[in-house]
Amino acid sequence: MLAIRLQRVGRKGYPVYRLAVQESQRHPSSGRVVAYVGSYNPHTKDATVQVETAQKYLDNGAQPSPRVVKLLKDAGVKLPSWVKDASTDKQKAIRNAEKLRKNQPKEEVEATPAE
């Protein structure tokens, strides 16, 4: 089965990604790449996608990763009905919420008389 996923390229500390179509059982950095269908620069939020090529692989059953789903949707690729949308309302769970300053009881400020 094929997967459309991000493959990291670029120098240390400045990642740039390619949208690669690969076998899903292989690792992104070492698996054989079937095709490249675009690129993504997270610093400038610039994504270039070859719409026709990506559409061809999606129609043939390639599974996109959640981030790739978002990039393809922004590029205007028509996604099949079986592709799951990435949830945009992720909330990080807060551990020990009772210890947060905003959850502590309000302290009364004592007014000192001015002398």
C-alpha positions as CSV (number, residue, x, y, z in Angstrom):
1,M,0.0,0.0,0.0
2,L,1.2,3.5,-0.7
3,A,1.3,6.4,1.6
4,I,1.7,10.2,1.0
5,R,3.9,11.5,3.7
6,L,6.3,14.3,4.5
7,Q,10.0,13.5,4.0
8,R,12.4,15.8,5.8
9,V,15.2,17.5,3.8
10,G,17.1,20.6,4.4
11,R,19.9,21.5,6.7
12,K,20.2,21.1,10.4
13,G,17.9,23.3,12.3
14,Y,16.0,24.4,9.2
15,P,13.8,21.6,8.0
16,V,12.0,21.6,4.6
17,Y,9.8,18.7,3.6
18,R,8.9,16.9,0.4
19,L,5.5,15.3,-0.1
20,A,6.6,11.8,-1.1
21,V,4.6,8.8,-2.2
22,Q,6.2,5.7,-0.7
23,E,5.4,2.2,0.4
24,S,3.7,2.6,3.8
25,Q,5.7,-0.1,5.5
26,R,9.0,1.7,4.9
27,H,10.6,4.4,6.9
28,P,10.2,7.9,5.4
29,S,13.9,8.6,5.2
30,S,15.1,5.3,3.8
31,G,12.1,3.8,1.9
32,R,12.0,3.8,-1.9
33,V,10.1,6.8,-3.2
34,V,7.5,6.2,-5.9
35,A,7.0,9.9,-6.7
36,Y,7.4,13.4,-5.3
37,V,4.1,15.3,-5.4
38,G,5.2,18.6,-3.8
39,S,7.1,20.4,-1.0
40,Y,6.4,22.2,2.2
41,N,8.4,24.9,4.0
42,P,7.1,25.3,7.6
43,H,9.0,28.5,8.1
44,T,7.2,30.4,5.4
45,K,4.1,28.1,5.4
46,D,4.7,27.8,1.6
47,A,3.4,24.5,0.1
48,T,3.6,23.6,-3.5
49,V,1.6,20.6,-4.6
50,Q,1.3,19.0,-8.1
51,V,-2.5,18.7,-7.9
52,E,-3.0,16.2,-10.9
53,T,-0.2,13.8,-9.7
54,A,-1.5,13.9,-6.1
55,Q,-5.0,13.3,-7.3
56,K,-3.9,10.3,-9.3
57,Y,-2.3,8.6,-6.3
58,L,-5.2,9.4,-4.0
59,D,-7.7,7.9,-6.6
60,N,-5.5,4.7,-6.6
61,G,-5.7,4.4,-2.8
62,A,-2.6,6.1,-1.4
63,Q,-3.1,7.0,2.3
64,P,-2.2,10.6,3.2
65,S,-0.8,11.4,6.6
66,P,-2.8,14.0,8.7
67,R,-0.5,16.9,7.9
68,V,-0.5,16.0,4.2
69,V,-4.4,15.9,4.3
70,K,-4.3,19.6,5.5
71,L,-1.8,20.6,2.9
72,L,-3.7,18.9,0.1
73,K,-6.9,20.4,1.1
74,D,-5.4,23.9,1.1
75,A,-4.0,23.2,-2.4
76,G,-7.4,22.4,-3.7
77,V,-7.0,18.6,-4.2
78,K,-10.4,16.8,-4.1
79,L,-10.0,14.2,-1.3
80,P,-11.9,10.9,-1.5
81,S,-14.6,10.3,1.1
82,W,-12.6,7.7,3.0
83,V,-9.8,10.2,3.9
84,K,-10.1,11.3,7.5
85,D,-9.8,15.0,8.2
86,A,-7.2,16.0,10.7
87,S,-8.9,17.4,13.8
88,T,-8.1,21.1,14.2
89,D,-9.4,21.5,17.8
90,K,-6.6,19.7,19.6
91,Q,-6.3,20.7,23.2
92,K,-3.3,19.7,25.3
93,A,-4.3,18.1,28.5
94,I,-3.1,20.2,31.5
95,R,-1.7,18.1,34.3
96,N,-2.2,19.3,37.9
97,A,-4.6,22.1,36.9
98,E,-5.4,22.8,40.5
99,K,-1.8,24.1,40.9
100,L,-2.2,26.8,38.3
101,R,-2.2,30.4,39.6
102,K,-5.5,31.2,38.0
103,N,-7.2,28.3,39.8
104,Q,-5.9,29.4,43.3
105,P,-8.2,31.3,45.7
106,K,-8.0,35.0,45.5
107,E,-5.8,36.6,48.3
108,E,-7.1,39.6,50.1
109,V,-4.7,42.6,49.9
110,E,-4.2,44.4,53.2
111,A,-4.3,48.1,52.9
112,T,-1.6,49.7,55.0
113,P,-2.3,53.2,56.2
114,A,0.0,55.9,54.6
115,E,2.1,57.7,57.2
